[in-house]
């Protein structure tokens, strides 16, 4: 689990670097700064995945029966939110942080169906990171609400989200964690 925690720390540091050390981040320059965050983020994801897969199963709580259905619905919504902030649709007009909100929804969805220690640490940490990131951004930047876009753009994002959700589900199945089999009792 130490490898996973190292990945979580690396993810957190690389993502809050701009908020906590804006002068240093600015001195790096736009492209080198983004490249550094990208490289550190990819390394963090690899460490999180490897660490999570190697972690022992230490139960913390037993997920409630039937949560698999809610998990799958929340995951589709989470994938939708990841894309909603990038297109001029209706959702972007109402949500200041659609991608970070998607991370929170993703974390909650996974905590509904995974009650082991590694899951609580991984999904709980990333959910809290997303909430703290929202707070830091809100404290440092004013939000200028984007113009309300077209519902058609949100429909396209939803269609792409359904396809991506299918790909994510297939990857989970390939890794041995079928999202359609858990806690449906």
N, C-alpha and C positions, 0 to 999 in steps of 0.2 A: 504494500500500500504506500510505501515511502515514494516509489517512483510516480505514482498517481498524484500524491501531494506535491511533489516537486513540479509536476506538470501544471497543477492548479496554481501554485505560487508563480510560476513563470508566466502563465496566462494572465493572472491578475496584475502582476508588475508591468507586463508589456502593454496592457490595456489601460491602466490608470496612470501610466508614465506621463502622458500628455496633460492630464488633469493636475497631477501633483508636482510636476516639474516642467511647466510650460516653457520657461526660458531655455532650459537645456534641450528640450524637444525642438524648439524653434531654431536653435543653433545648429542642429543636425541637418536642417533643410527639409523641404517637403518630400522629395523623392527618397533620399536616404533614410529619413525618419519613418516613412511608411514601409520601406523595405525592411528595416530593422524590426518593426512591429510584426510584419508578415512572417519573417523567418522565425522570430521568437514564438509567434502564435502556432505555426506549424509544428515546431519542436514541442510546444506545450501539448498540443493535441495528441501527438505520437506518444508522449510520456503518459498522458492521461489514459489513453486506450490500452497501452501495454500494461500500465500499473493496475488498471481496473480489471483487465482479463487475468492478471496474475494474483489478484487479491483473494484471500480466503473468504468463504461464505460464513460470515458471523451474523446471525439473525439479530435484529434490533426490535422489529415489530412484524406482525403478520398482516399483509395487505387484506383489505376487506374483499369478500367475494363480489364479483361483478364489476370491479374497477377496470378490467381490461377494456370494456366498451368505452368507458369515459376516457381512459388513457388514449385510445385510438382517435376519438373525436378531438380531444385536446391537442394531440400531435398534428392532426390535419390543420387545425386552427393555428398552431405554432408555426408550421411550415408556411402557411399563408402569410402570417405576420412578418416573417423574414423577408418576403418579397414585397409586401405592401408599402414599405417605406421608400422603395426605389422607383415607383411609378406614380404618375400624377392622377391618382384615383381619389375616391371618397375617403377611404380609411386613413390615408396620409394626412388629410385635412383635419381629422379628429384626434389622431394619436400622435403625440410628440415623439415617442420612442417605440415605434412598431417592432424593430428588430430586438431591442432589449426586452420588450414586453413578450415577444416570442420566446426568448430565452427563459423568462420566468414561467410561462405556460409550459414549456418543454420540461423544465425542472419539476414543476408540480406534477405533471403527467407521469413522469418517471418515478416520483416518490409515491404515487398512488399504487404502483404495482411492484415496487422493489423495496423490500424492507430490510435489506442487509446493510452492514456497516459501510462497505465500500460505496454502495449506492447513495446512502444518506450523505456521506462526505462529498462525493462527486456532484450529485445533483443539487444538494443543499448549498454547497459552496458556490456553484455557478449561478444558482437562483439568487443568492444573497449578493454576489458580485454584480449581477445585472441591476438589482434594486439600488445598490450603492452607486453604481455608474450613473443611473438616472438622476439620483440626488446630486451627485457632483456636477453633472452637466447642467442641471437646473439652477444650481447655485452660481455657476460661472457664465452661463449664456442665457440671454433672453431668447424666447421663442417667437419667431414671426410665423404665424400660422400660414401654411401654404394655401393657395387658392384651391377651392373645392374642384376636384377633377371629375372625370367621367366614370360612371359606374362600370362602363365597358372595360376600363383598365383594371378594375378590381376583379371583374369576371375572368379576364385573361390570367391575372395572377392566381386566381383560384384554380383554373384549369392546369396551370403549370404546377401549382402546389399539389394537386391530386396525383400528377405524374411523378413528381419528386417524392411524395409520400410512398407511392408504390415502390420506387427504387430504394428508399430507405428501409421499407419493410422487407424487401428482398435481401438487402445487405444484412439486416438483423437475422433473417432466417438462415442465410449462408453462414453467419457467425454462431448459429446454434441457439438464437433467442427469438423464437417465433412470437411476434407481438399479438398474434391472433389466438394463442393458446392459453394465455395466463389469466388467472383470477376471474374466470367467467362463471364460477359455480353458483 
